[in-house]
Amino acid sequence: MPKVLVSDKLSPTAVQIFKDNGVEVDYLPDLGKDKDKLLEVIGQYDGLAIRSATKVTEKILSAATNLKVIGRAGIGVDNVDIPAATAKGIIVMNTPFGNSITTAEHAISMMLSLARQIPEADASTRASKWEKNRFMGVEVTNKTLGIVGAGNIGSIVADRAQGLKMKVIAFDPFLSPERALDLGVEKVELEELFARADFITLHTPLTEQTRNIISADAFETMKKGVRIVNCARGGLIDEAALAEALKSGKVAGAALDVFLEEPAVDNPLFGLPNVICTPHLGASTTEAQENVALQVAEQISAYLMTGEITNALNFPSISAEEAPRLTPFVKLAEMLGSFAGQLTETSIKGIRVEYEGAVAALNTRPMTAAALTGVMKPLLADVNMVSAPAIAKERGIQVETVNREQQGAYESYIRLTVITERQERSVAGTIFGNGKPRVIQVKSINMEAELAPNMLYITNEDKPGFIGRLGTLLGQLGINIANFNLGRLDVGSDAIALVTIDGVLDEDQLKQITALEGVKQAKSLRF
């Protein structure tokens, strides 16, 4: 009988689900806060059910000699060292949809409280001041709400806001025009959203692309008197810039449920009169806590008793028999998707994945899921092979797969095409004899390159002297070249350089490379 440890507070019903499924369970809700005790006992268990209090570090995982699965009751898994878990073959699951309604309702509540200054008015009245003239609010009816991130939670917020008779505009790079029409929102670019919105609410994950998505420069483009709501992730807003915008009156008010540093005990925003703060309550309702608890119990039980995998963040749905043949192509598909995703700067309408040769006869569904994961991960950090197809469908992205027999020189190859409102961009790759993924074509330009952790991608004019100028500049910047791959359409036309480098380019270095004579586009790629 498998044995599960519940180390955070979970519903009694969830504990019963484990028992009903034939799983032995120890319910020790305070153990997660005691790192030493957790380290001492974790080796006894096959499964671990947690919320946010338990920190599953590499040290804890090293002692988890029998652990097979970790289930997080909720979305965020910042408290789990996923790479270390993956290295030990431990599956990490979450419950991504259990608290969507609750978080969306909290955002709407924060917006309405902000519009009518309810917390400040409450405090003033309780202090017997009766400052009726001080608290002049605004209506939300007929105001424009800008939603950054139109996924599951953002879509619910849009629906609720429309019920309040608000005009809803949305920015989401994965939101298709068709899906926007279904939601009843106007799809806009981020700059237009900032310029038009009376209220802005954030519902996007925190990634390198979304960090400080609302910055000092962004505030400059907004309406005077805009109101900001963030119930998504700390770090999406530059808090120092927000403080200045609040003091100057550019921003009329802000309502924050999340902060860059949590627990937030000493934040410069706390002292400002036009700010509402709550302690990360987005998922804190009885219904949401019950839902995610029941889901995680069902998921862990199913995996331990039958091998079924649901909402896994680090493991594809591949059987033991398929794994040896599929795994290299799954890796190739995800890397091709990541390549295309990092180059894509406009909204995605469709993704086409073509399988040719021997690979077309295999189970291509995990490969397609991996390709979608790669495309979306630069902007949606929480996406995985389980959630990627659902997210693509939710965003209205048309996914097409093509399987055909070998037609060219390669025994097997995969081509991924990202279709945007402006263009189509393709990248193709194959697996060589050593089992490593190789890029063999980018934007119809034939070339051969092994993908590495840090790469520099450049499109340039095919003119004499360019390679020398690029090499000289990289040397001056202290960037070591590990490999240099080139391709071109024709003499004197567009060319591509794909350079493997040691280390990560910073923003200033990339600007200098972009400014180099002959460069049309330069991107820092990470795999």
Legacy VTK file of the C-alpha trace (Angstrom):
# vtk DataFile Version 3.0
C-alpha trace
ASCII
DATASET POLYDATA
POINTS 527 float
0.000 0.000 0.000
1.520 3.376 -1.023
1.951 5.944 1.719
1.314 9.699 1.418
2.304 12.542 3.715
0.050 15.603 3.918
2.387 18.233 5.413
0.153 21.314 5.068
-3.458 22.008 6.019
-5.783 20.121 3.685
-9.503 19.391 3.800
-10.568 16.302 5.815
-12.474 15.251 2.695
-9.200 15.146 0.752
-7.641 12.942 3.427
-10.621 10.607 3.115
-10.147 10.452 -0.667
-6.684 8.973 -0.132
-8.113 6.341 2.196
-11.007 5.517 -0.153
-8.483 4.916 -2.946
-6.461 2.485 -0.875
-3.649 4.900 -0.035
-2.238 5.073 3.492
-2.075 8.714 4.600
-0.424 10.623 7.452
-2.083 13.978 8.031
0.516 16.189 9.768
-0.512 19.732 8.757
2.215 21.547 10.722
5.119 19.347 9.637
5.858 21.396 6.519
7.011 24.305 8.673
9.592 22.122 10.453
12.352 21.551 7.885
14.418 19.312 10.125
11.517 17.037 11.031
10.388 16.865 7.392
13.918 15.918 6.369
13.901 13.184 8.990
10.651 11.483 7.908
10.283 12.172 4.155
12.071 8.951 3.223
9.083 6.923 4.446
6.643 8.251 1.859
5.681 7.541 -1.768
3.669 10.745 -2.145
3.674 14.260 -0.690
0.638 16.579 -0.698
1.393 20.237 0.042
0.187 23.808 -0.183
2.626 26.724 0.014
4.047 26.330 3.534
6.123 23.227 2.790
9.385 24.024 0.987
10.493 21.024 -1.063
14.174 21.848 -1.501
16.953 19.846 -3.098
18.045 18.824 0.401
14.569 17.487 1.218
14.435 15.672 -2.127
17.821 14.058 -1.534
16.353 12.406 1.589
13.121 11.401 -0.203
14.394 7.960 -1.169
10.920 6.504 -1.877
9.104 9.610 -3.097
7.380 9.225 -6.461
5.007 12.187 -6.670
4.524 15.665 -5.191
1.071 17.234 -5.464
0.569 20.974 -4.925
-2.979 21.990 -3.979
-2.958 25.191 -6.038
-1.218 26.655 -9.080
2.141 28.033 -7.974
5.004 25.600 -7.372
7.670 28.137 -6.417
8.151 26.137 -3.210
9.196 22.998 -5.118
12.612 22.510 -6.711
11.229 21.051 -9.938
14.607 20.439 -11.672
15.835 18.509 -8.630
12.585 16.540 -8.490
12.835 15.760 -12.188
16.417 14.590 -11.794
15.210 12.093 -9.176
12.284 10.960 -11.320
9.698 12.501 -8.991
6.571 13.765 -10.714
5.375 17.235 -9.683
1.667 17.977 -10.123
-0.459 21.027 -9.461
-4.174 21.885 -9.690
-4.243 24.788 -12.148
-7.982 25.442 -12.406
-9.344 24.941 -8.883
-9.161 28.582 -7.755
-9.820 30.500 -10.987
-13.265 31.811 -10.015
-12.099 32.790 -6.544
-9.114 34.768 -7.853
-11.228 36.480 -10.509
-13.830 37.480 -7.922
-11.104 38.894 -5.693
-9.835 41.057 -8.562
-13.340 42.407 -9.193
-13.791 43.053 -5.458
-10.498 44.942 -5.337
-11.484 47.024 -8.364
-14.835 48.026 -6.847
-13.235 48.764 -3.472
-10.682 50.936 -5.246
-13.329 52.804 -7.219
-15.243 53.725 -4.055
-12.327 53.913 -1.563
-14.155 51.480 0.700
-11.291 50.428 3.036
-10.271 54.037 3.785
-13.873 55.134 4.206
-14.465 52.231 6.579
-11.415 53.133 8.705
-12.416 56.794 8.774
-15.993 56.050 9.824
-14.861 53.637 12.539
-12.689 56.495 13.848
-15.885 58.609 14.186
-14.748 61.160 11.553
-17.729 61.018 9.120
-15.701 62.426 6.201
-18.417 62.122 3.588
-16.973 64.731 1.239
-13.490 63.219 1.355
-14.396 59.937 -0.285
-15.615 60.888 -3.742
-15.530 57.717 -5.834
-16.033 56.846 -9.489
-18.486 54.541 -11.242
-17.191 51.536 -13.136
-20.151 51.552 -15.525
-19.026 52.568 -19.050
-15.387 52.672 -17.951
-12.737 50.793 -19.923
-11.130 47.821 -18.195
-7.808 46.659 -19.611
-7.026 42.997 -18.894
-3.412 41.887 -19.278
-3.633 38.118 -19.731
-6.854 36.613 -21.078
-6.412 33.059 -19.839
-8.713 31.169 -17.532
-8.815 33.806 -14.764
-8.676 36.806 -17.102
-11.599 35.424 -19.099
-13.719 35.143 -15.952
-12.817 38.721 -14.979
-13.893 39.867 -18.450
-17.249 38.151 -18.055
-17.859 39.696 -14.626
-16.782 43.147 -15.816
-19.177 42.985 -18.755
-21.922 42.282 -16.227
-20.955 45.600 -14.625
-21.405 47.255 -18.048
-17.711 47.959 -18.520
-15.957 48.145 -21.885
-13.334 45.372 -21.821
-10.109 45.404 -23.827
-7.477 42.691 -23.504
-3.830 42.058 -24.311
-2.625 38.482 -24.575
-0.105 37.284 -27.201
-1.939 33.957 -27.409
-5.442 35.407 -27.750
-6.825 34.915 -31.258
-9.371 37.324 -32.794
-11.926 34.499 -32.794
-11.441 33.781 -29.091
-11.622 37.522 -28.310
-14.947 37.648 -30.134
-16.237 34.706 -28.077
-15.208 36.493 -24.868
-16.782 39.756 -25.996
-13.522 41.677 -25.549
-11.555 43.894 -27.896
-8.085 42.495 -28.577
-5.424 45.218 -28.450
-1.675 45.573 -28.163
-0.215 46.389 -24.748
0.617 49.997 -25.634
-2.972 50.658 -26.716
-4.323 49.036 -23.566
-2.188 51.309 -21.392
-3.347 54.381 -23.328
-7.071 53.609 -23.209
-7.814 51.843 -19.934
-9.434 53.502 -16.917
-8.739 50.371 -14.863
-5.975 47.835 -15.529
-5.968 44.338 -14.019
-3.141 41.824 -14.371
-3.705 38.094 -14.921
-0.459 36.837 -16.389
2.310 34.675 -14.893
5.648 36.145 -13.874
8.308 35.412 -16.507
11.373 37.283 -17.717
9.163 38.803 -20.439
6.435 39.929 -18.019
8.620 41.069 -15.117
7.898 44.781 -14.530
5.460 44.732 -17.429
4.073 47.852 -15.752
7.146 50.041 -15.431
7.920 53.730 -15.076
7.832 54.041 -18.884
4.463 52.263 -18.986
2.965 54.702 -16.475
3.952 57.576 -18.747
1.716 56.181 -21.510
-1.361 55.703 -19.296
-4.311 57.985 -18.682
-4.050 60.363 -15.745
-6.146 58.860 -12.970
-5.826 55.235 -14.038
-6.399 52.586 -11.358
-4.295 49.401 -11.169
-5.249 45.960 -9.784
-2.806 43.064 -9.376
-4.052 39.717 -8.056
-1.658 37.674 -10.206
2.023 37.718 -9.221
4.359 40.087 -7.426
7.027 41.447 -9.739
4.666 42.286 -12.601
4.651 45.903 -11.409
7.707 48.003 -10.613
6.638 48.874 -7.070
8.959 51.874 -6.752
7.639 53.315 -10.022
4.070 52.670 -8.868
4.732 54.553 -5.638
5.977 57.565 -7.597
3.009 57.420 -9.990
0.616 57.325 -7.030
2.300 60.285 -5.347
2.215 62.348 -8.543
-1.458 61.606 -9.182
-0.786 59.872 -12.493
-2.274 56.750 -10.907
-5.402 57.431 -8.865
-5.174 54.216 -6.890
-3.809 50.703 -6.765
-5.148 47.468 -5.273
-2.546 44.762 -4.689
-2.936 41.204 -3.463
0.611 40.181 -4.394
4.022 41.761 -3.816
7.600 41.386 -4.977
8.645 40.233 -1.511
6.204 38.089 0.466
5.277 38.133 3.258
5.174 41.883 2.618
5.971 43.509 5.953
7.867 46.636 4.947
6.674 47.904 1.590
6.834 51.583 0.479
3.290 51.305 -0.898
1.844 50.646 2.556
2.192 54.267 3.618
0.221 55.715 0.700
-3.438 56.677 1.188
-4.686 55.531 -2.231
-3.551 51.913 -1.998
-5.485 48.772 -0.982
-3.404 45.789 0.136
-4.415 42.220 0.943
-2.117 39.333 1.987
-2.273 37.137 -1.141
-5.929 36.204 -0.651
-6.708 35.449 -4.318
-7.357 31.765 -3.682
-8.611 32.144 -0.124
-12.205 31.009 -0.178
-13.706 27.916 1.373
-14.797 26.647 -2.040
-11.415 27.135 -3.726
-9.444 25.545 -0.913
-11.792 22.565 -0.934
-11.619 22.196 -4.724
-7.830 22.171 -5.004
-7.494 19.852 -2.003
-9.880 17.297 -3.496
-8.196 17.540 -6.903
-4.699 16.970 -5.580
-5.842 13.976 -3.529
-7.489 12.423 -6.593
-4.439 13.073 -8.780
-1.880 11.654 -6.351
-4.058 8.605 -5.654
-4.563 7.927 -9.374
-0.852 8.057 -10.070
0.174 5.853 -7.145
-2.550 3.261 -7.739
-2.889 3.164 -11.544
-0.005 5.197 -13.018
-2.364 7.855 -14.424
-0.686 11.265 -14.716
-2.753 14.472 -14.597
-1.517 18.082 -14.539
2.130 17.039 -14.336
4.615 19.875 -14.647
7.672 17.795 -15.450
6.613 14.573 -17.134
4.985 13.795 -20.507
2.212 11.268 -20.976
4.386 8.582 -22.485
4.216 4.857 -21.721
7.286 2.886 -20.663
7.325 1.072 -24.021
7.243 4.284 -26.054
9.730 6.275 -23.987
13.064 5.172 -25.536
11.945 6.047 -29.078
9.823 9.104 -28.295
11.950 10.955 -25.757
14.553 12.380 -28.218
11.798 13.644 -30.543
9.789 15.097 -27.639
12.912 17.039 -26.658
13.450 18.150 -30.262
9.831 19.329 -30.590
10.012 21.386 -27.392
13.311 22.980 -28.423
11.926 23.874 -31.877
8.887 25.383 -30.159
11.097 27.332 -27.772
13.191 28.570 -30.707
10.102 29.840 -32.545
8.455 31.170 -29.392
11.456 33.271 -28.432
11.519 34.821 -31.918
7.784 35.563 -32.076
6.843 39.128 -31.125
3.212 39.374 -32.289
-0.001 37.535 -31.453
-0.149 33.904 -32.518
-3.072 32.722 -34.663
-1.947 29.188 -35.373
0.772 26.582 -34.949
1.463 23.863 -37.511
3.658 20.853 -36.720
4.752 18.596 -39.587
6.201 15.123 -39.007
7.986 13.454 -41.892
9.569 10.034 -42.233
9.876 7.475 -39.447
8.826 9.939 -36.738
5.408 10.310 -38.419
4.626 6.672 -37.565
5.188 7.252 -33.832
2.782 8.647 -31.225
3.106 12.313 -32.151
0.699 13.712 -29.527
3.376 14.106 -26.836
5.614 15.792 -29.422
2.883 18.254 -30.384
2.226 19.000 -26.715
5.958 19.540 -26.222
6.115 21.859 -29.236
3.198 23.952 -27.902
4.882 24.065 -24.496
8.071 25.391 -26.063
6.244 28.094 -28.017
4.249 29.330 -25.014
6.765 28.996 -22.191
8.615 32.296 -22.843
5.412 34.144 -21.885
3.525 31.559 -19.815
5.972 30.182 -17.300
3.517 27.717 -15.771
2.676 25.987 -19.054
3.529 22.294 -19.370
2.875 19.370 -21.689
-0.420 18.639 -19.993
-1.763 22.196 -20.009
-0.326 23.468 -23.320
-2.986 21.963 -25.645
-5.794 23.219 -23.378
-4.263 26.698 -23.216
-3.905 26.813 -26.998
-7.567 25.869 -27.387
-8.586 28.373 -24.723
-6.699 31.152 -26.526
-8.241 30.221 -29.886
-4.912 29.166 -31.411
-5.470 26.775 -34.312
-3.170 23.752 -33.964
-2.584 21.649 -37.066
-0.489 18.502 -37.372
0.653 16.881 -40.626
2.099 13.360 -40.885
3.708 12.167 -44.116
6.203 9.676 -45.458
9.836 10.551 -46.062
10.280 12.914 -49.002
13.694 14.480 -48.452
17.172 13.473 -47.339
16.366 13.045 -43.659
14.954 9.787 -42.332
12.910 11.772 -39.781
12.349 15.448 -39.289
9.941 17.854 -37.588
8.979 21.281 -38.929
7.194 23.782 -36.676
5.479 26.847 -38.121
4.144 29.721 -36.033
1.423 31.713 -37.800
0.914 35.290 -36.624
-1.212 38.141 -37.917
1.753 39.395 -39.946
3.697 36.349 -41.106
4.562 32.673 -40.898
7.883 31.578 -39.419
9.158 28.001 -39.627
11.982 26.101 -37.980
12.835 22.465 -38.695
15.009 19.932 -36.940
15.992 16.302 -36.718
17.755 13.808 -34.468
21.252 12.707 -35.497
22.879 9.421 -34.582
24.107 10.723 -31.231
20.497 11.350 -30.163
20.955 15.127 -29.960
18.471 17.596 -31.533
19.699 19.601 -34.502
18.186 22.581 -36.299
18.335 22.022 -40.047
16.295 24.958 -41.372
15.181 28.407 -40.158
12.788 30.594 -42.177
13.437 28.493 -45.331
17.186 28.951 -44.916
19.061 25.656 -44.722
21.635 25.408 -41.977
22.762 22.887 -39.399
23.203 23.722 -35.727
23.146 21.880 -32.437
20.997 23.716 -29.902
22.848 24.822 -26.770
21.822 26.490 -23.481
22.833 30.002 -24.607
22.692 31.147 -28.222
22.676 34.354 -30.239
20.307 34.481 -33.228
20.920 37.108 -35.907
19.306 37.877 -39.250
21.555 40.056 -41.370
22.380 41.283 -44.841
24.682 38.873 -46.665
27.501 41.312 -47.345
31.276 40.977 -47.021
32.753 41.909 -43.668
29.748 41.156 -41.497
31.133 38.023 -39.853
34.355 39.849 -39.028
32.507 42.794 -37.497
30.323 40.478 -35.440
33.266 38.405 -34.211
35.228 41.521 -33.295
32.304 43.007 -31.348
31.660 39.785 -29.451
35.338 39.686 -28.521
35.231 43.279 -27.303
32.172 42.445 -25.199
33.966 39.496 -23.637
31.591 36.958 -25.178
33.241 33.662 -26.030
32.023 31.890 -29.178
31.616 28.139 -28.753
30.144 27.475 -32.207
29.226 29.567 -35.252
26.574 28.420 -37.750
25.603 30.268 -40.920
22.988 30.055 -43.673
21.574 32.265 -46.415
18.810 32.321 -49.008
20.987 33.524 -51.864
24.072 35.603 -52.541
23.562 39.090 -51.122
20.096 38.366 -49.686
18.970 37.536 -46.146
21.313 35.461 -44.010
21.156 33.915 -40.560
23.864 33.493 -37.942
23.221 31.127 -35.044
26.032 31.507 -32.531
26.573 29.298 -29.491
28.044 31.420 -26.705
29.375 30.909 -23.199
27.193 32.833 -20.752
24.058 34.960 -21.014
23.878 38.248 -22.929
22.722 41.255 -20.947
20.407 43.895 -22.394
23.176 46.394 -23.134
25.271 43.812 -24.986
22.286 42.814 -27.104
21.625 46.471 -27.973
25.195 46.862 -29.193
24.889 43.743 -31.340
21.552 44.958 -32.755
23.157 48.282 -33.676
25.947 46.568 -35.630
26.009 47.412 -39.342
24.074 44.819 -41.355
22.014 43.419 -38.475
18.258 43.252 -39.086
17.318 41.373 -35.912
19.235 40.019 -32.920
17.825 37.801 -30.197
19.301 36.105 -27.162
18.000 32.522 -27.025
18.060 30.182 -24.041
17.310 26.453 -24.073
LINES 1 528
527 0 1 2 3 4 5 6 7 8 9 10 11 12 13 14 15 16 17 18 19 20 21 22 23 24 25 26 27 28 29 30 31 32 33 34 35 36 37 38 39 40 41 42 43 44 45 46 47 48 49 50 51 52 53 54 55 56 57 58 59 60 61 62 63 64 65 66 67 68 69 70 71 72 73 74 75 76 77 78 79 80 81 82 83 84 85 86 87 88 89 90 91 92 93 94 95 96 97 98 99 100 101 102 103 104 105 106 107 108 109 110 111 112 113 114 115 116 117 118 119 120 121 122 123 124 125 126 127 128 129 130 131 132 133 134 135 136 137 138 139 140 141 142 143 144 145 146 147 148 149 150 151 152 153 154 155 156 157 158 159 160 161 162 163 164 165 166 167 168 169 170 171 172 173 174 175 176 177 178 179 180 181 182 183 184 185 186 187 188 189 190 191 192 193 194 195 196 197 198 199 200 201 202 203 204 205 206 207 208 209 210 211 212 213 214 215 216 217 218 219 220 221 222 223 224 225 226 227 228 229 230 231 232 233 234 235 236 237 238 239 240 241 242 243 244 245 246 247 248 249 250 251 252 253 254 255 256 257 258 259 260 261 262 263 264 265 266 267 268 269 270 271 272 273 274 275 276 277 278 279 280 281 282 283 284 285 286 287 288 289 290 291 292 293 294 295 296 297 298 299 300 301 302 303 304 305 306 307 308 309 310 311 312 313 314 315 316 317 318 319 320 321 322 323 324 325 326 327 328 329 330 331 332 333 334 335 336 337 338 339 340 341 342 343 344 345 346 347 348 349 350 351 352 353 354 355 356 357 358 359 360 361 362 363 364 365 366 367 368 369 370 371 372 373 374 375 376 377 378 379 380 381 382 383 384 385 386 387 388 389 390 391 392 393 394 395 396 397 398 399 400 401 402 403 404 405 406 407 408 409 410 411 412 413 414 415 416 417 418 419 420 421 422 423 424 425 426 427 428 429 430 431 432 433 434 435 436 437 438 439 440 441 442 443 444 445 446 447 448 449 450 451 452 453 454 455 456 457 458 459 460 461 462 463 464 465 466 467 468 469 470 471 472 473 474 475 476 477 478 479 480 481 482 483 484 485 486 487 488 489 490 491 492 493 494 495 496 497 498 499 500 501 502 503 504 505 506 507 508 509 510 511 512 513 514 515 516 517 518 519 520 521 522 523 524 525 526
